[in-house]
Amino acid sequence: MIQRIAFGLFALAFPAFAASSTAWEVTGFSDFLKGRLSGLSLNPDGILQLGPSVRWDTPLNQPALWAVAKDAGGAIYAATGHQGKVFRISPDGKSTVVWAAGQSEVFAICVDAKGVLYAGSSPNGGVYRIENGKGTEIWHSPGRYIWALVPSGDGSLFVAAGEPGKIYRIDARTGQASTYYDTGQSNVTALSLAPNGHLYAGTDPNGLLYDIEGADQGSILYDSSLPEVRAIAVDPKGVVYAAAMGGAVSTRTPPGATTPTASPAVSASAPTVITVTAAKENGIPTESDEANSKASADQSKTSASSASASAVTSNTAVTEVSGVEKSAIYRITPDHVIETLRSSTSDNVYDLILDGEDLLFSTDDHSRIYRLSGRKRTLIAEPGGGEATRLLKSGENLFAALSNPARLVSFGPAGTAPGSYESQVHDSTSVARWGHLRWHGMGSGVAFRTRTGNAARPDGTWSKWSEPVSDPAAARISSPPARFVQWRAEWPAVSKAQIDSVVLPYLPQNTPPVIRSLTVSSIVGTNPAKTGSTTPSSSSAYSITVTDTGEAPAASTATAGSQTVSRLQTSQTQISWQADDPDGDKLVYSVYFRAEDEKQWQLIRSRMFENTLLLDPDVFADGRYFFRVVASDAPSNAVEYAQQTEFISTPVLIDNTPPLVTLSPPQRKGDALDIEVEAVDKSSPLRLCEYSLDAGFWQPIEALDGVTDSPHERFHLHLDKLRPGEHLLVFRVYDTANNAGLARVVLR
């Protein structure tokens, strides 16, 4: 019988490296997309090469850049928030403020055929003609928002408005306006005038795309499953391209929350909430305006999702739902064949423009800009930081409007400036030693650097970037051993080199096995001498109950207090443990024991692959023992790299001997009986004494000192109203190891 006292854990781990090397390979479009590009492009086949160079990158010192337009002289006009300013950026990248709206946002801007600049302010819904640094309001919208302005050939302006979602036509000379089309939606978020004179409009919150042939003559071209149609482009053949977004954003207003109309909000799909508050008449922002502007500037992502211009208060939760469609690009032919060119659960598409037969689109993922040729996607530029909210093409030059913070980036011809690629951080799961960096591609001149550290994100504790390596024959990684590693590839200007795969071999540290528990228990089974069976019938962890004669022991004719034992059951000592290896290595075990008064461990079994060992309990005399299990990952590692861990129990009491029970001569007087019981156990304290009269139910009795808790106890039984005649009286005493000692007496 085994009694658990307590268990302890002792682990021995010796630093070593696993015997088998592994490698981290980056190859293919999806793999390279996990890193960061600068001055590079990534084609659909997963080839890195120099991309469009940055001619200039002009910061505007504003939180957001909502719209851009160009004039005939090559200057770019930029509409910004949250201070409502319009900038002019010259062809060489110099910026100047040309107008301040006096309202928080300028979402819309355009230049007509005569070179006149127009801007739409929000949230007060005004359209302004801007000349010589002054803005003249030519029309005031009955709605709150102006989302887009499109000049037509006859000198009028089409205005996409919000709250309500209507399209207006304005005579730019007189300012006379009329409702051109009422969508019935909250906002008209995108507008495009096709060569055939049709006006295409995208809306929020139902993501409807309209084909408007004339005043009050429109139809729904497509009903997107996404809430906002963000951008529209129409090619000369009448094929319509549309970008929809915002599918991963969920806004929920708690029960009882009110939604005032004084503070409508623009909800970004990052998600970011930009609150647009009506400006004061004198143009001075309120405290809440300044707070909202600061909060938006502090966001890691501030974007321009106009779709959620419904009132969102501070009581409304804006959450991003992962794993659902966030954005999509559609192609709709004149005969209404609809094709989804791209769908994404990871980024939002903010703008798209035509470039010949290709489509350029921008996203909120590191301001990445892609070229879509059919269904093949090329990452052509990654300005980094924030979101690329708008795109503009002028000749061979591409312009990207970025938000958070507001910047305008001009791209020139490919390959005229250096480029670089920075991989994602790779986790080798343990400290590793590095091998020779290998790469594959065409051309030469690309230099590689590495850095390593033990923090998941590079910080001051990481090593510095290594010296550049460009010769594959001498590309041994010099960065120190660590858990995390990152590599960087650098292209010189005008290089024609291409890289399509990079392999970083390493030897991870061999992590020692882990033994999580050790259990010593007894398995009770039928005595094979009686039945011939050795199959255990029950088990009891850390303890065992052996009943010599069962619940109702057979009577003996003995009249004295001697103990008689008849073993119908036997037991086995089971040693079992739970262990695993962090590296997934195969484990081999050795099991040891020693008595409490011994110093040397005795081997019970070695080279075991099972985690259970059964032993005859009689091999251990009564006493306290320690058990030790050693786990080694030697089957999966070379000898010099193998690791082992051991687990040692605290003392385990093994007690196979039942208490000795002695009865005094019974004292019977009439129908009353008194008898004394003495029980002694050599190894364990006693825990229970009970008696049975004439094979009846067992009834407990307590020790004379009040508590049955010592190896030596005395008990007294007094019976009244004992009927005349012969009776069988049996006593059973258990020790804490659940060994039972019995004694009987026949009363006459």
N, C-alpha and C positions, 0 to 999 in steps of 0.2 A: 504494500500500500504506500502511496506517495502523497506527501503533503507539501503543498507549495508554501514556502516562506516568503520569498521575494525574488525579483530578477533584476539584473543590472546589465548594462551594455558597455562593452569596451571594444572600440574599433581601432585597428592599426592600419594606417594608410601611408604608403611610401610613394612620393612623386615619381612618375615614370611616364613614358610615352608608349602609345599603343604600337603594336608590332606592324600593323598594316596601314599603309598610306591611303589617303582619299584625296579628292580634288573638288574644287568649286569651279564650275564652268558657267560662263555667261555667253549665251549664243541665241540668236534669233531675235525677232522684233520685240516680243513680249519681255524677254530677259533684259535687253538693253533699255527698254522703256522704264525699268525700275530705277535706273540711275539718273544723273543730271547731265544735260548737254549744254555746252556753251560754244557757239560758233560752228556747230556741227549739224548735220542732218542724218536721219535714220530712215533708210528706204524700206519698202515692204519685205525685202528679203533679209532684213536684219543686218545691213551693212552700214557701218559708221564711216562718214567722210566729212570733209569740210562743207559747210552749208553757207547760206547767205551771211555776209558780214554785216556787222552793225556799223552804219555810217555815223550815227550819233544817237545818243540816249538822253533826252531832255526831261529833267524833273520839273514838275509844275508846282510843287509844294502844296498840293491839295490832296484830300483823301481819295477822291474818285474822279475818273474821267469817263463821261457818259457817251459822248458822240464826237465825231470829227467830220470835217468837210474841207475841200481844197478849192482854191481859186485858180484862175487862169495863169497866174504868175508863179505857181508852184508852192505858195504858202499854205499852211495847214491851220485851220481853226479848230480849237478844242473847247468843248463845253464840259464844265466840271461841277462838282459838288464837294462839300456842303456849304460853300460860301457863295455859290452862284456866280462864278466868274467865267468869262470867255477869253481865251488866249489866242494869240497869233504866233505861230512858229514859222520862222523864215526857212527858206530852203537849206540854210546851213545849220539849223537847229537852235537858233536864238529865239527865246520866247519873250513876249510882252503881253500885258493885260490890255485888252481892247474894250472891255465892258464888264461892269459889275451889275448883276440883275437886281440887287436889293432883296432877293429871295434866296432861299437855301439851295435850290437845284436848278440847273439848266440841263434838261434831259435831251433836248432836240436842237439841231443846228443845220443850216443848209446855205448854199450859195447858188443863186439863180443864174440864168444864162447871161444876164447883164453884169454879173459880178457883185451883186448886192447880197450882203450877209443878213440872215434872219436867225433868230433864236427864240425858243419857247421856254418860258420860266414856269416853275412849279414851287409851291402848290397853289398859286393863285391864278394859273392858267392864262398867261399873257403871251402874245406873239409880238416880237419887237424887230424893227428894222434898225440895224446898227451901222452908223456912218460917223466917221471921224471921232470915234471913241464915245459916241452918245447913242443911246437906245431910245427909239420912239415906238411906243406901243401902237400898233396898227389894228389890233383886235384883242378883245378880252373874252376868254372862253367862259361860258356858263358852267363848265366843269372845272375840276381842280387841277388836272394834270395835262401837260403837253408832252407826249411821248415821242413823236416823230414829225418832221416837216419834209415834204417832197415838193419841189417846184415843178410846174408843168410847162409845156411849150408856149402856152398863151399868156404867160406872166402871172398866173394865179398860183396859189399855194394850197396843197392838201395838208390838213392838220389831223394827226391821230391824237385823239383826246381820251382822257380817262375820267371816270366818275362824273358823268356817264361815258360809256364807250361809244363814241360817235366819231365820224369822219366829217370834217368841215372843209368847204372850199372857200378861200378868201381871195378877193381881188386885192393884190398887193398894192395897187395904186390908191384905191379908195378905202380899203379896209372893210369893204362890205363882205359879209360872210353869209353862207347858207349851209344848212345841214345837207351833206352830200349822201351820207348813208348812216343809218342807225343800226348798229350790230345787236343791240340789246344786251351786250356784255358789259362788264365793269370797266374794262380798259381795252383800247386798241393799241397794242404794244409794238407792232411792226407794220411798215407800209412800203410798198414798192410799185413803181409805175412801169408797166411793160411797154415794149415798143408798139404794140397794137392799141395802146390807149387804155387797156384794162388796168384797174387798180387792184392790187392784191393786199389784203389786210390780215394780220394775225391778232388774236385776242387772248384775253385772260378773263375769267379763270377756267374756261372750258376748253381752251386750246383749239379754237376753231380757226380755220383758214378760209377766207372769203375771196371770191372772184367777183369784182364789182365792174360791170360793163358801163354803167352810167349812173346818174343821180337816181337813187332809190331803186336801182336795178342790180341786185346782187344775189349770189347763191353761195352755199357752203361747198367749197371745193374739197375739204378734208376735215374730219373730226378726229383730232389727235387724242391719244390716251393721256398725254401730258398736259399740265395746266396752262402753259404759256407758249405761244408761238413767238419766238424771240427775234428771228431774222428771216428775210425773204429775198431771193434773187431770181430773176427771170432771164433766160438766155434768148438770143434772137429767134430761135425756133419755137418759142412759147413754152418751153419746159420750165416748170416752176420748181425751185428748190426752197425748202423751208427747214428751219431749225427750231425744235421745240425743247423745252427744258422744265426743270422744277419738279420732276417726278418724285424725288427723294425727300421732299420737304413736306412735313405735316404740321399744320397749325391747329391747335386745340385750345378753346377757351373754357376754363373751368366753370362748372355750374355756378350761377349766381353772379358771374362777372359781367359787367356792363361794357359796351363798346361805344364810347363817345365818338362823334364824328369830327371833333376838333383836331385829332392827331392821327390822320391816316399814316400808314407805314409802307415802306418798300421792303419786302422780305427777300433776302438773298438765299440762294440754294446751298450756301456753304455749310450750315445756314447762318446768315447774318441778318439782323434786323436794323434797317436804317429808317429812323423816324423823320418824316418830313413834316415840319410844322409851319403853319402860315406865318409869314414875316410881318413885322410891324410896319405901319405905314411909312415910317421914316427910314426903313431899311435896316435898323439896328437889330441884330438877333437877340432873342430872349435868352434867359439863363438855361432854359430847357433846350433851346437850339444848340447852345454851346456845349452842353453836356452830351447831347445826342451826337454832335459832330465829333467830340473827343472819344466817345465810346466807339463810334464807328472807325475812327482812325486807329484805335488800339486793337481792333479785331485782327486776327491773323489772316482772315480772308474777308474782304469787303467787296461785294459784287452788286450787279445792277439788275436784279430780277424785278422787273416792273410788274410782273404778273400779280403779285400779292399786294396790290395797292389798296386793298380793303383795310378797314380800320383794325389795326393790331395793337392792343394796349399792352401795358406791362404785365397784365394778368393773363396774356395769351402765351402759351408755350409753343415755341417754334423748334421743332426737332427734325433731325435728319434721319431717315430710315435707311438702314444699310441693306444691300442686296437687292434693291429694286431698281427699275429703269430710271435714270436721272435725266437723260437727254436722248434725242434722236434727230437724224437728218433724213428728210423725205425728198423723193423725186417724183414729180407728178407730170405726166405727159399731157399734151393737148387733148388726147382721147381718154383722159382720166385714168390711166394706168398708174397706180401708186406703188412705189417701191421704197422700202426702208434701206437707205444706203449704209447707215451706221446707227447702232444703238449702244448706249453705254450706261453702266451702273457705277462708274467711277468718276466721271467728270460731267460738267455742264458745258454745252456749246452756246457761246454768247453771240457770235456773229459768223456770217458766211458771205463770201463774195465770189464772183466768177473770175477766172483767169484763163481765158481761152475756153477750152473744153473741160478744164479742170475746175475743181471747187476748192477754195481755201476756207478753212474755218478755224476759229479760235476758241480756247477753253479756259476754265478756271483752274486747271491743274498746272501750276508753275507757268502760267501764261503761254502754254504750248500752242503752236500754230501748225496745222497740218494741211497737206495737199491731198485731195481725194481724186484719184483718177479711176473712174468706174467705182469699183469697191476696194481698190488698193490704196492703202493709206501710207503716206510718207510724213514723218515728223521733220518739218523744214527748219523750224527755229524754236528755241526755248529761251525767251528773255529772262525768265525766272522771277519769282516773287509775285504774289497777287494774282490777278486775272486779266486776260486779254479781252477787254470788253468790246472793242471795235477794230475792224480792219479797213485799210484803204490802199488801193493800188493806183500808182501814178507812173505811167511808163514802165520802166524796169524796176522801179523802186516800190517796196512794200512798206507800209506804215502800220504799226500796231499801237492802239491806245490801251494803256494798262491802268488798272486801279489798284489801290492799296499798296503803295501810294500812287498818285497820278503821275504817269510818265508817258511820253510819246517817243517811240523807238522807230528809227528809220533803218531799213535793211537795204544793202547794196548787193552787187554781184557775189556769187558764191566763190569761196576759196581765196579771197583777197586779204583775209585776216587770220591770225592763229585761232585754233579751236581746242577744246578739251572735253573730255568725258570723265565724270567721277562716278564710280560704281556705287551701288548700295553697300551698306555695311553687312558683312557676312559673319554669322555666328558659327564658330566651329564647335560649340557646346562645351569645350574645355580648352585649357591652354594648349597651344599647338606650336610646332616648329614648321617653318615654311621651306618649300622646295624651290624649284626654278619656274619662274613665270613663263608661260607659253602663250603665244597668240598666233592667229592665222588671218591672212588677208592678202592684199596686193599692195605693192609699193613698199617704200621704206621711209625712215625718218621719224616715225612715231616713237616718242619716249614715254616710258612707263615709270611710275613712282608708286610706292606703297606706304601705308602707315598702319599701326596696330595699337590696340589698347584693350583694357579689361572692362570698360564702361560701354553700355550698349550704343551710346551716341558719342561721337568724337568730342573730346573736351581737352582741357589742359593736361590731363594725365596720359593722353595718347602720345605716342612717339611722333616726331616730326616727319614730314614727307621725306622719303629716302631720296638719295641722289638718283637722277634719271638713268634709266637703262634702255638702250635701243638695240642692243645686239642680243638676239635670242640665245646665242651660245654662252653668254656671260650674264644671264638674267637670274642668277641666284638672288632670292629675296633677302635683303639685309635687315629688314625690320625685326625687332626683337620678338621672341615667343610671346603670345598673348591669346586671348580667347576670340577677339574680334579683329577683322582685317578689312581693309579697303584699298582699292587700287585706282589710279588715275592715269589716263592716257592723254598725251599732248601732241597736237599737230602743229607744225610750223606753217606760216602763211604760204599760200600757193602750192601746198603739198597735194599730191594726187593719191596719197596712201588711203587704203580702205582696210578696215578691221571688221571681221565677221564673227570672231570667237576669241575668248580669252579664258585660259585655264590656269587656276592657281592651286597647285598641289600642296598638301600639308600633312603633317603627322600629328594627329590629335593626342593629347595626353590620355594615358590609360587611366580611367577613373576606377577606383577600387569598388568591389562589390559591396552591397548593402544587405546586412542581415537584419530584418525588421522585427522578428520575434523568435522566441525559443520556448517551446512547450514540452514539459515532461508530464506525462499522464499515464494512467493505468487503464488497460483494456480488460474488461471482465469477460471471461468465456467459460464454456462448459469444460469440466475436467475430462481430458481425453481418456484417462484411466477408467472413467465411469461410462463414457458414451462413445469414445473413439473419435469425437469431433474436435477440431482445433479452431473452428471459426468463432471469432469473438462475437458475443451477442449484444454487448453494450459497452459504452465507454464513459469515463468520467474524468474530465481534465483535472490534473493535479491531485486527484484523490481517487480512492477505490473503496468500495464496500464489498466485503466478503462475508456472506451469511453462511455459517457452517451448516445450519439445518433449515434455513429458509425462515419464512415468517412464522411458521408453526412447527417448531422442532419436535422431533419424535421423543416420546418420554423414555426415560431410562428407569430401570428397576433399582438403580442405586439410591440409597437413602442418605448417603453422605454428600458433602458439598464438593465433590470432585468434578472437574470439567471434562466433558467428552466432546470431541470434535469429529465430525464426519464431513470431509471436503467434497462437495458436489460440483464446485466451480473452481477455476483457476484464473490467473491474470497474467498479463504481460506488461512490461514497462515500455511505453512508446515515447521516443524522443523525436519531435518534429520541429521544423523551423520554416520560416518564410524568408526568402532571399531573392534579390534580383541584381542585375548589373546595369548601370546607366548607359553603357555602351552596347548593351545587347549581347555581351559575350556569354558563351557557355560556361557554366560553373561546375566545379568538382568540390566535394566536401570531405572533411575528416572530422570524426567525433571522438572526444576525450572525456575522461572523468577523473576525479580525485576525491578522496574522503576529506572531511573538514580538517582532520589532524595531519594530513599529508601535504607534501610540498610539490611532488612531481606528478605531472599529468600522465595518465595511462591511456594509450590508444585503444579505442573500442573497434573502430572501423575506419579505413581510409579509402580514397578514390571512389567515393560514392557519388552518383549522379542523381539519386533520389533525395528527397528532403524528409524522409521518415525512416526511423530505425526502430525495430521491435526487439526487445530483449527479455529473457526470463528474469523475473524480479528476484529470484533466489540467488542470482549471481552477486547481488548486493546485500550484505548483511545490514541489519537495522542500523541506521545512523543518518548523519547529514552529509550530503555530497554536493559537489559542484560539477556542472556539465559544461563542456566547451565545444562549440562548432566553429570550424575554420572553413571559410569559403574562398576559393581561388579561381581566377579567370584564366589559369594556365592553358586550358584546352584551346583558347582562342588567341593566345599571345605567345610570342617567343619567351624563352626562359628569362632573359634579361629585362623584359618589360612586364612580366606577369605581376599582378597585384593580388593581395589577399586581405581578408578582414575576418576578425574573430568575434564571437559573441559568447560571453561567460555569464552563467546564471549565478545568482546568490544562492545560499544553501537550500537544497531540496531535501526534505526529510523523507526518508524511506523507512517505513515501519510495516513489517509483514507479520508481526507477532500480536495476537489479540491479548487483551487484558486477562489476568488471572483472577477468577471470581471464586471467592470462598464464602460458604454459608455457615452460620452458627446453628447449633441445634434449635429447632423451632420450639417455642414455648406456647403450648395450647392449653387454654383454660376455658372449658365450656365451648361456647361458640365464638371465642376470641382467639386470635393468633398473633404472636410477635416473633419476629425473626430478624437477625442482624446479617448484613451483607458487607463484605469487604472486597474491594477491587483494586488491583495493582497493575500498572503498565510500566515497562522498562524504558520506553522511548517517548511516548506521547501523553499529554494530559487527557484525562477522561472528559467526556462531554455529555453522556446520557446513560441513565440506568432505568430499566423498565422491567415489569413482570407480567406474566400471563398465568392465570389460574384455570386449570382444566382446559388448556388449549383455547382460551378465550382471547379477547382483544388485549393487546399490549397496553399497559398503563404505566406512565412514567412516575418515578419517585425521585425526590431531590436528596442531595447529600446532607448529612447531619449538620455540616457547617453552613448550610444554606445555599451554596453554589457548587455545582459539579464542574470543577476546572483544574484539578490537580491530578498528578499521576497516581496518587494514593488517596482513595476516598472510602468513607464508611456510610452505609445507608441503613435505615430502619423501616421495616414494613409492619404495620398493624392492620389486621383484618378483623372486622366484627361480623357477627351473624353468619359464621361459617357453619354450613349444615354438617351434620354428623356423617361419618364415613370417610372413605379414602379420597385424597385429592392430589393432583399433580401441580406443583408450583415451580415455575421456571423463571430465572432471572437472566437478563441480557444486558451487558454493559459495553458501550462503544467508546473507543478512544477517538481523538481528533483525526486520526488517519482512517477512520471508518472501519477499523478492525473490531469484530464483535467477539466477546468472551461470554460463555454461557455456563450456568450451573443450575442444577435442579434438585428438588427434594420431594419425596412422597410423604404426604401427611396422612397419618392414620388416626 
